[in-house]
Amino acid sequence: MGELVCQAELTIKNAEGLHMRPAMQFVDVASRYRSKITVTKNEFEVDGKSIMQVSMLAASYGTKLLVKATGPDAHKAIDELRDLVEVKMFNETPGPPE
């Protein structure tokens, strides 16, 4: 049996985008899991557990990111990251209504 792979397209919904504080929150959540986590913006893929790499994405409000987890807890990792990014919006002000 192969490793579990789970992925989701997440949209940045907080007004200020993925600046340093939200990037750190993302990395903190990703680092709780044993799965390998990658984040892709357009064709640029980074390690979801690296603050330097995640902050280099420069993802502003409305940016779509493909988050992929590979490993034993992949589904749980994606669920928690989706909640952080799209529901809690990094505990910041939401962007304009869609």
Order of alpha helices (4+ residues) and beta strands (2+ residues): beta-alpha-beta-beta-alpha-beta-alpha
